[in-house]
Amino acid sequence: QVQLVESGGGSVQAGGSLRLSCVASGRTFTINTMAWSRQVPGKEREFVASITWNGGSTGYADSVKGRFTISRDNAKNTVYLQMNSLKPEDTAVYYCEARCFGPDYWGQGTQVTVSS
């Protein structure tokens, strides 16, 4: 199994920044890609960004391109999501996901609230 623990959420005004962290433990050698998704109550979870664990290739949702940056530190088994120029519509619970050679795993989520 892979365990994921997110941190770094909070409240910020529009235009501000936050950095989310996700620490992976357990069978991390099975991880292929790490990703961030977000969910607002009553809506489906939506993809935000992803990064391959070994090659570092990244992908972003159109809604966050140019504002969010995903990165990783393999030595620390940690993936980050730097969020700049935050907008009220970025308000959501953000989840870290480990896409593995086998089952996928999710963290417990961290709340991000952006006020106008």
N, CA, C and O atoms as a GROMACS GRO file, in nm:
protein
  464
    1GLN      N    1   0.082  -0.120   0.000
    1GLN     CA    2   0.000   0.000   0.000
    1GLN      C    3   0.086   0.126   0.000
    1GLN      O    4   0.203   0.123   0.038
    2VAL      N    5   0.026   0.236  -0.043
    2VAL     CA    6   0.089   0.367  -0.039
    2VAL      C    7   0.002   0.458   0.047
    2VAL      O    8  -0.119   0.465   0.027
    3GLN      N    9   0.063   0.526   0.142
    3GLN     CA   10  -0.009   0.622   0.224
    3GLN      C   11   0.029   0.764   0.179
    3GLN      O   12   0.145   0.792   0.148
    4LEU      N   13  -0.071   0.850   0.176
    4LEU     CA   14  -0.051   0.988   0.131
    4LEU      C   15  -0.104   1.083   0.237
    4LEU      O   16  -0.216   1.066   0.287
    5VAL      N   17  -0.024   1.184   0.271
    5VAL     CA   18  -0.067   1.284   0.369
    5VAL      C   19  -0.046   1.422   0.308
    5VAL      O   20   0.066   1.461   0.276
    6GLU      N   21  -0.158   1.494   0.291
    6GLU     CA   22  -0.151   1.630   0.235
    6GLU      C   23  -0.140   1.732   0.346
    6GLU      O   24  -0.182   1.708   0.460
    7SER      N   25  -0.085   1.847   0.313
    7SER     CA   26  -0.080   1.960   0.404
    7SER      C   27  -0.066   2.088   0.322
    7SER      O   28  -0.038   2.084   0.202
    8GLY      N   29  -0.086   2.201   0.389
    8GLY     CA   30  -0.063   2.330   0.324
    8GLY      C   31  -0.188   2.405   0.284
    8GLY      O   32  -0.180   2.518   0.237
    9GLY      N   33  -0.305   2.344   0.302
    9GLY     CA   34  -0.427   2.415   0.270
    9GLY      C   35  -0.453   2.528   0.367
    9GLY      O   36  -0.385   2.541   0.469
   10GLY      N   37  -0.552   2.610   0.335
   10GLY     CA   38  -0.587   2.720   0.423
   10GLY      C   39  -0.674   2.821   0.351
   10GLY      O   40  -0.731   2.793   0.245
   11SER      N   41  -0.683   2.939   0.411
   11SER     CA   42  -0.765   3.046   0.354
   11SER      C   43  -0.676   3.158   0.306
   11SER      O   44  -0.578   3.193   0.371
   12VAL      N   45  -0.709   3.213   0.192
   12VAL     CA   46  -0.629   3.320   0.133
   12VAL      C   47  -0.719   3.410   0.051
   12VAL      O   48  -0.824   3.366   0.003
   13GLN      N   49  -0.680   3.533   0.034
   13GLN     CA   50  -0.758   3.624  -0.049
   13GLN      C   51  -0.722   3.603  -0.196
   13GLN      O   52  -0.615   3.553  -0.230
   14ALA      N   53  -0.813   3.642  -0.281
   14ALA     CA   54  -0.791   3.631  -0.426
   14ALA      C   55  -0.662   3.702  -0.464
   14ALA      O   56  -0.632   3.812  -0.417
   15GLY      N   57  -0.586   3.637  -0.551
   15GLY     CA   58  -0.456   3.689  -0.591
   15GLY      C   59  -0.342   3.635  -0.509
   15GLY      O   60  -0.225   3.653  -0.546
   16GLY      N   61  -0.373   3.570  -0.399
   16GLY     CA   62  -0.270   3.516  -0.312
   16GLY      C   63  -0.217   3.382  -0.358
   16GLY      O   64  -0.253   3.332  -0.464
   17SER      N   65  -0.130   3.324  -0.276
   17SER     CA   66  -0.064   3.199  -0.310
   17SER      C   67  -0.069   3.102  -0.193
   17SER      O   68  -0.076   3.142  -0.077
   18LEU      N   69  -0.067   2.975  -0.226
   18LEU     CA   70  -0.054   2.868  -0.130
   18LEU      C   71   0.031   2.758  -0.192
   18LEU      O   72   0.034   2.743  -0.314
   19ARG      N   73   0.098   2.680  -0.108
   19ARG     CA   74   0.171   2.564  -0.156
   19ARG      C   75   0.122   2.441  -0.080
   19ARG      O   76   0.131   2.434   0.042
   20LEU      N   77   0.072   2.345  -0.155
   20LEU     CA   78   0.030   2.218  -0.098
   20LEU      C   79   0.144   2.118  -0.106
   20LEU      O   80   0.222   2.119  -0.201
   21SER      N   81   0.150   2.032  -0.006
   21SER     CA   82   0.250   1.924  -0.004
   21SER      C   83   0.178   1.792   0.015
   21SER      O   84   0.073   1.785   0.079
   22CYS      N   85   0.236   1.688  -0.041
   22CYS     CA   86   0.183   1.553  -0.025
   22CYS      C   87   0.301   1.459  -0.005
   22CYS      O   88   0.385   1.443  -0.094
   23VAL      N   89   0.306   1.397   0.112
   23VAL     CA   90   0.414   1.304   0.143
   23VAL      C   91   0.364   1.162   0.125
   23VAL      O   92   0.262   1.123   0.182
   24ALA      N   93   0.437   1.084   0.047
   24ALA     CA   94   0.402   0.946   0.022
   24ALA      C   95   0.490   0.854   0.106
   24ALA      O   96   0.608   0.881   0.126
   25SER      N   97   0.431   0.746   0.156
   25SER     CA   98   0.506   0.645   0.231
   25SER      C   99   0.454   0.507   0.194
   25SER      O  100   0.351   0.494   0.128
   26GLY      N  101   0.526   0.406   0.237
   26GLY     CA  102   0.487   0.270   0.204
   26GLY      C  103   0.555   0.223   0.077
   26GLY      O  104   0.675   0.247   0.058
   27ARG      N  105   0.481   0.157  -0.009
   27ARG     CA  106   0.536   0.100  -0.133
   27ARG      C  107   0.551   0.206  -0.241
   27ARG      O  108   0.489   0.197  -0.347
   28THR      N  109   0.633   0.308  -0.213
   28THR     CA  110   0.647   0.420  -0.307
   28THR      C  111   0.713   0.379  -0.438
   28THR      O  112   0.703   0.449  -0.538
   29PHE      N  113   0.782   0.264  -0.437
   29PHE     CA  114   0.848   0.219  -0.559
   29PHE      C  115   0.746   0.176  -0.665
   29PHE      O  116   0.780   0.155  -0.781
   30THR      N  117   0.620   0.162  -0.623
   30THR     CA  118   0.515   0.125  -0.719
   30THR      C  119   0.450   0.247  -0.784
   30THR      O  120   0.367   0.232  -0.874
   31ILE      N  121   0.488   0.368  -0.741
   31ILE     CA  122   0.425   0.489  -0.794
   31ILE      C  123   0.473   0.518  -0.936
   31ILE      O  124   0.593   0.517  -0.963
   32ASN      N  125   0.379   0.543  -1.026
   32ASN     CA  126   0.410   0.582  -1.163
   32ASN      C  127   0.392   0.733  -1.181
   32ASN      O  128   0.479   0.800  -1.237
   33THR      N  129   0.282   0.784  -1.133
   33THR     CA  130   0.248   0.925  -1.148
   33THR      C  131   0.182   0.974  -1.020
   33THR      O  132   0.107   0.902  -0.956
   34MET      N  133   0.211   1.099  -0.986
   34MET     CA  134   0.141   1.166  -0.875
   34MET      C  135   0.054   1.276  -0.934
   34MET      O  136   0.092   1.340  -1.032
   35ALA      N  137  -0.061   1.296  -0.874
   35ALA     CA  138  -0.153   1.396  -0.928
   35ALA      C  139  -0.226   1.468  -0.816
   35ALA      O  140  -0.235   1.420  -0.704
   36TRP      N  141  -0.276   1.585  -0.850
   36TRP     CA  142  -0.364   1.660  -0.761
   36TRP      C  143  -0.500   1.674  -0.831
   36TRP      O  144  -0.507   1.701  -0.951
   37SER      N  145  -0.604   1.656  -0.754
   37SER     CA  146  -0.740   1.679  -0.801
   37SER      C  147  -0.810   1.765  -0.697
   37SER      O  148  -0.758   1.784  -0.587
   38ARG      N  149  -0.928   1.817  -0.731
   38ARG     CA  150  -1.002   1.897  -0.635
   38ARG      C  151  -1.151   1.869  -0.651
   38ARG      O  152  -1.198   1.826  -0.756
   39GLN      N  153  -1.223   1.896  -0.544
   39GLN     CA  154  -1.367   1.869  -0.544
   39GLN      C  155  -1.441   1.972  -0.463
   39GLN      O  156  -1.402   2.007  -0.351
   40VAL      N  157  -1.548   2.020  -0.521
   40VAL     CA  158  -1.640   2.111  -0.453
   40VAL      C  159  -1.764   2.031  -0.418
   40VAL      O  160  -1.807   1.947  -0.498
   41PRO      N  161  -1.824   2.054  -0.301
   41PRO     CA  162  -1.945   1.979  -0.265
   41PRO      C  163  -2.051   1.985  -0.374
   41PRO      O  164  -2.083   2.092  -0.427
   42GLY      N  165  -2.105   1.869  -0.407
   42GLY     CA  166  -2.210   1.862  -0.508
   42GLY      C  167  -2.159   1.850  -0.650
   42GLY      O  168  -2.238   1.836  -0.743
   43LYS      N  169  -2.027   1.854  -0.667
   43LYS     CA  170  -1.969   1.841  -0.800
   43LYS      C  171  -1.872   1.724  -0.804
   43LYS      O  172  -1.825   1.677  -0.701
   44GLU      N  173  -1.841   1.679  -0.926
   44GLU     CA  174  -1.746   1.570  -0.940
   44GLU      C  175  -1.604   1.620  -0.916
   44GLU      O  176  -1.573   1.738  -0.935
   45ARG      N  177  -1.519   1.526  -0.873
   45ARG     CA  178  -1.379   1.559  -0.855
   45ARG      C  179  -1.318   1.590  -0.991
   45ARG      O  180  -1.344   1.520  -1.089
   46GLU      N  181  -1.236   1.695  -0.997
   46GLU     CA  182  -1.175   1.731  -1.125
   46GLU      C  183  -1.022   1.730  -1.116
   46GLU      O  184  -0.964   1.764  -1.013
   47PHE      N  185  -0.961   1.690  -1.226
   47PHE     CA  186  -0.816   1.684  -1.236
   47PHE      C  187  -0.758   1.826  -1.232
   47PHE      O  188  -0.814   1.919  -1.290
   48VAL      N  189  -0.645   1.840  -1.162
   48VAL     CA  190  -0.576   1.969  -1.156
   48VAL      C  191  -0.439   1.961  -1.224
   48VAL      O  192  -0.410   2.039  -1.315
   49ALA      N  193  -0.355   1.867  -1.178
   49ALA     CA  194  -0.220   1.858  -1.233
   49ALA      C  195  -0.163   1.720  -1.203
   49ALA      O  196  -0.208   1.652  -1.111
   50SER      N  197  -0.063   1.681  -1.283
   50SER     CA  198   0.002   1.552  -1.261
   50SER      C  199   0.150   1.564  -1.295
   50SER      O  200   0.191   1.653  -1.369
   51ILE      N  201   0.228   1.470  -1.240
   51ILE     CA  202   0.371   1.465  -1.268
   51ILE      C  203   0.415   1.320  -1.260
   51ILE      O  204   0.380   1.249  -1.167
   52THR      N  205   0.494   1.277  -1.359
   52THR     CA  206   0.544   1.140  -1.353
   52THR      C  207   0.653   1.132  -1.247
   52THR      O  208   0.730   1.226  -1.228
   53TRP      N  209   0.658   1.020  -1.180
   53TRP     CA  210   0.745   1.008  -1.064
   53TRP      C  211   0.893   1.006  -1.103
   53TRP      O  212   0.976   1.062  -1.033
   54ASN      N  213   0.924   0.943  -1.214
   54ASN     CA  214   1.065   0.930  -1.253
   54ASN      C  215   1.109   1.035  -1.355
   54ASN      O  216   1.217   1.093  -1.340
   55GLY      N  217   1.028   1.060  -1.456
   55GLY     CA  218   1.067   1.153  -1.561
   55GLY      C  219   1.032   1.297  -1.536
   55GLY      O  220   1.090   1.387  -1.597
   56GLY      N  221   0.938   1.321  -1.447
   56GLY     CA  222   0.901   1.458  -1.416
   56GLY      C  223   0.815   1.527  -1.519
   56GLY      O  224   0.799   1.649  -1.515
   57SER      N  225   0.758   1.451  -1.612
   57SER     CA  226   0.668   1.512  -1.709
   57SER      C  227   0.541   1.559  -1.640
   57SER      O  228   0.485   1.488  -1.556
   58THR      N  229   0.495   1.678  -1.676
   58THR     CA  230   0.380   1.737  -1.608
   58THR      C  231   0.262   1.758  -1.702
   58THR      O  232   0.276   1.765  -1.824
   59GLY      N  233   0.144   1.768  -1.641
   59GLY     CA  234   0.022   1.799  -1.714
   59GLY      C  235  -0.067   1.884  -1.626
   59GLY      O  236  -0.066   1.870  -1.504
   60TYR      N  237  -0.145   1.973  -1.687
   60TYR     CA  238  -0.229   2.065  -1.611
   60TYR      C  239  -0.367   2.077  -1.674
   60TYR      O  240  -0.384   2.063  -1.796
   61ALA      N  241  -0.465   2.102  -1.590
   61ALA     CA  242  -0.596   2.139  -1.638
   61ALA      C  243  -0.588   2.279  -1.697
   61ALA      O  244  -0.510   2.362  -1.650
   62ASP      N  245  -0.668   2.305  -1.799
   62ASP     CA  246  -0.664   2.438  -1.862
   62ASP      C  247  -0.693   2.549  -1.762
   62ASP      O  248  -0.640   2.660  -1.773
   63SER      N  249  -0.776   2.520  -1.664
   63SER     CA  250  -0.819   2.622  -1.568
   63SER      C  251  -0.707   2.668  -1.476
   63SER      O  252  -0.719   2.773  -1.412
   64VAL      N  253  -0.598   2.592  -1.468
   64VAL     CA  254  -0.489   2.629  -1.376
   64VAL      C  255  -0.357   2.655  -1.448
   64VAL      O  256  -0.261   2.697  -1.384
   65LYS      N  257  -0.351   2.632  -1.578
   65LYS     CA  258  -0.227   2.652  -1.652
   65LYS      C  259  -0.178   2.795  -1.637
   65LYS      O  260  -0.255   2.891  -1.650
   66GLY      N  261  -0.049   2.807  -1.610
   66GLY     CA  262   0.010   2.939  -1.593
   66GLY      C  263   0.000   2.994  -1.452
   66GLY      O  264   0.065   3.093  -1.420
   67ARG      N  265  -0.081   2.930  -1.367
   67ARG     CA  266  -0.096   2.975  -1.228
   67ARG      C  267  -0.046   2.872  -1.128
   67ARG      O  268   0.009   2.908  -1.024
   68PHE      N  269  -0.064   2.745  -1.158
   68PHE     CA  270  -0.024   2.638  -1.068
   68PHE      C  271   0.099   2.566  -1.125
   68PHE      O  272   0.116   2.555  -1.246
   69THR      N  273   0.184   2.519  -1.035
   69THR     CA  274   0.301   2.441  -1.075
   69THR      C  275   0.313   2.319  -0.987
   69THR      O  276   0.315   2.329  -0.864
   70ILE      N  277   0.322   2.203  -1.049
   70ILE     CA  278   0.342   2.079  -0.975
   70ILE      C  279   0.490   2.042  -0.984
   70ILE      O  280   0.553   2.057  -1.089
   71SER      N  281   0.544   1.992  -0.873
   71SER     CA  282   0.682   1.950  -0.870
   71SER      C  283   0.696   1.835  -0.772
   71SER      O  284   0.603   1.804  -0.698
   72ARG      N  285   0.813   1.773  -0.772
   72ARG     CA  286   0.834   1.660  -0.682
   72ARG      C  287   0.975   1.661  -0.629
   72ARG      O  288   1.066   1.717  -0.690
   73ASP      N  289   0.992   1.599  -0.513
   73ASP     CA  290   1.122   1.576  -0.454
   73ASP      C  291   1.127   1.427  -0.421
   73ASP      O  292   1.075   1.383  -0.319
   74ASN      N  293   1.189   1.352  -0.511
   74ASN     CA  294   1.188   1.206  -0.492
   74ASN      C  295   1.259   1.163  -0.364
   74ASN      O  296   1.220   1.065  -0.301
   75ALA      N  297   1.362   1.236  -0.326
   75ALA     CA  298   1.436   1.200  -0.206
   75ALA      C  299   1.348   1.211  -0.082
   75ALA      O  300   1.368   1.139   0.016
   76LYS      N  301   1.251   1.301  -0.087
   76LYS     CA  302   1.161   1.320   0.027
   76LYS      C  303   1.025   1.254   0.003
   76LYS      O  304   0.935   1.264   0.086
   77ASN      N  305   1.011   1.185  -0.111
   77ASN     CA  306   0.883   1.122  -0.146
   77ASN      C  307   0.768   1.222  -0.136
   77ASN      O  308   0.661   1.190  -0.085
   78THR      N  309   0.792   1.341  -0.184
   78THR     CA  310   0.697   1.450  -0.168
   78THR      C  311   0.665   1.514  -0.303
   78THR      O  312   0.754   1.534  -0.386
   79VAL      N  313   0.540   1.544  -0.323
   79VAL     CA  314   0.497   1.621  -0.440
   79VAL      C  315   0.434   1.751  -0.391
   79VAL      O  316   0.366   1.753  -0.287
   80TYR      N  317   0.456   1.857  -0.465
   80TYR     CA  318   0.408   1.989  -0.426
   80TYR      C  319   0.313   2.044  -0.533
   80TYR      O  320   0.320   2.008  -0.650
   81LEU      N  321   0.225   2.133  -0.489
   81LEU     CA  322   0.144   2.209  -0.582
   81LEU      C  323   0.153   2.356  -0.540
   81LEU      O  324   0.092   2.398  -0.442
   82GLN      N  325   0.230   2.432  -0.616
   82GLN     CA  326   0.240   2.575  -0.592
   82GLN      C  327   0.125   2.644  -0.665
   82GLN      O  328   0.112   2.632  -0.787
   83MET      N  329   0.044   2.714  -0.590
   83MET     CA  330  -0.075   2.779  -0.647
   83MET      C  331  -0.062   2.929  -0.633
   83MET      O  332  -0.061   2.982  -0.521
   84ASN      N  333  -0.052   2.998  -0.744
   84ASN     CA  334  -0.040   3.143  -0.746
   84ASN      C  335  -0.163   3.205  -0.812
   84ASN      O  336  -0.241   3.137  -0.878
   85SER      N  337  -0.179   3.333  -0.792
   85SER     CA  338  -0.292   3.407  -0.851
   85SER      C  339  -0.423   3.334  -0.827
   85SER      O  340  -0.503   3.315  -0.918
   86LEU      N  341  -0.444   3.296  -0.704
   86LEU     CA  342  -0.564   3.217  -0.671
   86LEU      C  343  -0.691   3.297  -0.692
   86LEU      O  344  -0.696   3.418  -0.672
   87LYS      N  345  -0.794   3.224  -0.734
   87LYS     CA  346  -0.926   3.282  -0.761
   87LYS      C  347  -1.029   3.217  -0.671
   87LYS      O  348  -1.008   3.104  -0.625
   88PRO      N  349  -1.140   3.284  -0.644
   88PRO     CA  350  -1.246   3.222  -0.562
   88PRO      C  351  -1.291   3.088  -0.618
   88PRO      O  352  -1.329   2.999  -0.541
   89GLU      N  353  -1.288   3.071  -0.748
   89GLU     CA  354  -1.332   2.944  -0.807
   89GLU      C  355  -1.232   2.831  -0.786
   89GLU      O  356  -1.260   2.717  -0.822
   90ASP      N  357  -1.116   2.861  -0.728
   90ASP     CA  358  -1.021   2.757  -0.691
   90ASP      C  359  -1.055   2.695  -0.556
   90ASP      O  360  -0.995   2.596  -0.515
   91THR      N  361  -1.153   2.753  -0.487
   91THR     CA  362  -1.195   2.699  -0.358
   91THR      C  363  -1.245   2.556  -0.374
   91THR      O  364  -1.333   2.529  -0.455
   92ALA      N  365  -1.187   2.464  -0.296
   92ALA     CA  366  -1.221   2.323  -0.306
   92ALA      C  367  -1.140   2.245  -0.203
   92ALA      O  368  -1.051   2.300  -0.139
   93VAL      N  369  -1.173   2.119  -0.189
   93VAL     CA  370  -1.087   2.025  -0.118
   93VAL      C  371  -0.992   1.966  -0.221
   93VAL      O  372  -1.035   1.913  -0.323
   94TYR      N  373  -0.863   1.975  -0.193
   94TYR     CA  374  -0.761   1.927  -0.286
   94TYR      C  375  -0.710   1.791  -0.237
   94TYR      O  376  -0.676   1.773  -0.120
   95TYR      N  377  -0.706   1.697  -0.330
   95TYR     CA  378  -0.664   1.561  -0.299
   95TYR      C  379  -0.538   1.525  -0.376
   95TYR      O  380  -0.522   1.560  -0.493
   96CYS      N  381  -0.450   1.456  -0.308
   96CYS     CA  382  -0.331   1.401  -0.370
   96CYS      C  383  -0.362   1.257  -0.411
   96CYS      O  384  -0.429   1.184  -0.339
   97GLU      N  385  -0.311   1.217  -0.527
   97GLU     CA  386  -0.336   1.083  -0.577
   97GLU      C  387  -0.205   1.021  -0.622
   97GLU      O  388  -0.122   1.086  -0.685
   98ALA      N  389  -0.187   0.895  -0.588
   98ALA     CA  390  -0.073   0.817  -0.637
   98ALA      C  391  -0.126   0.713  -0.735
   98ALA      O  392  -0.200   0.623  -0.697
   99ARG      N  393  -0.087   0.727  -0.860
   99ARG     CA  394  -0.125   0.630  -0.963
   99ARG      C  395  -0.011   0.529  -0.973
   99ARG      O  396   0.101   0.561  -1.013
  100CYS      N  397  -0.044   0.406  -0.935
  100CYS     CA  398   0.060   0.305  -0.916
  100CYS      C  399   0.047   0.191  -1.017
  100CYS      O  400  -0.054   0.178  -1.086
  101PHE      N  401   0.150   0.110  -1.022
  101PHE     CA  402   0.143  -0.017  -1.096
  101PHE      C  403   0.066  -0.112  -1.007
  101PHE      O  404   0.123  -0.195  -0.937
  102GLY      N  405  -0.064  -0.099  -1.012
  102GLY     CA  406  -0.154  -0.167  -0.921
  102GLY      C  407  -0.264  -0.070  -0.886
  102GLY      O  408  -0.299   0.014  -0.968
  103PRO      N  409  -0.321  -0.078  -0.766
  103PRO     CA  410  -0.428   0.014  -0.730
  103PRO      C  411  -0.378   0.157  -0.714
  103PRO      O  412  -0.260   0.180  -0.687
  104ASP      N  413  -0.468   0.254  -0.730
  104ASP     CA  414  -0.438   0.394  -0.704
  104ASP      C  415  -0.472   0.425  -0.558
  104ASP      O  416  -0.552   0.356  -0.495
  105TYR      N  417  -0.408   0.529  -0.506
  105TYR     CA  418  -0.431   0.568  -0.367
  105TYR      C  419  -0.459   0.719  -0.360
  105TYR      O  420  -0.411   0.797  -0.441
  106TRP      N  421  -0.538   0.756  -0.258
  106TRP     CA  422  -0.576   0.895  -0.239
  106TRP      C  423  -0.544   0.939  -0.097
  106TRP      O  424  -0.548   0.859  -0.003
  107GLY      N  425  -0.511   1.067  -0.083
  107GLY     CA  426  -0.497   1.124   0.049
  107GLY      C  427  -0.632   1.165   0.106
  107GLY      O  428  -0.736   1.144   0.043
  108GLN      N  429  -0.629   1.223   0.225
  108GLN     CA  430  -0.753   1.258   0.293
  108GLN      C  431  -0.808   1.392   0.247
  108GLN      O  432  -0.924   1.424   0.275
  109GLY      N  433  -0.728   1.471   0.178
  109GLY     CA  434  -0.772   1.599   0.127
  109GLY      C  435  -0.736   1.713   0.219
  109GLY      O  436  -0.724   1.696   0.341
  110THR      N  437  -0.718   1.831   0.159
  110THR     CA  438  -0.690   1.952   0.236
  110THR      C  439  -0.772   2.067   0.176
  110THR      O  440  -0.776   2.084   0.054
  111GLN      N  441  -0.835   2.143   0.263
  111GLN     CA  442  -0.927   2.249   0.219
  111GLN      C  443  -0.849   2.374   0.176
  111GLN      O  444  -0.759   2.419   0.246
  112VAL      N  445  -0.886   2.427   0.061
  112VAL     CA  446  -0.834   2.555   0.013
  112VAL      C  447  -0.954   2.647  -0.006
  112VAL      O  448  -1.047   2.614  -0.079
  113THR      N  449  -0.951   2.762   0.058
  113THR     CA  450  -1.059   2.859   0.048
  113THR      C  451  -1.003   2.993   0.002
  113THR      O  452  -0.914   3.049   0.066
  114VAL      N  453  -1.055   3.044  -0.108
  114VAL     CA  454  -1.010   3.171  -0.164
  114VAL      C  455  -1.126   3.270  -0.158
  114VAL      O  456  -1.231   3.248  -0.219
  115SER      N  457  -1.106   3.378  -0.087
  115SER     CA  458  -1.211   3.479  -0.072
  115SER      C  459  -1.185   3.595  -0.167
  115SER      O  460  -1.072   3.628  -0.200
  116SER      N  461  -1.295   3.656  -0.209
  116SER     CA  462  -1.285   3.767  -0.305
  116SER      C  463  -1.269   3.900  -0.234
  116SER      O  464  -1.259   4.004  -0.299
   0.00000   0.00000   0.00000
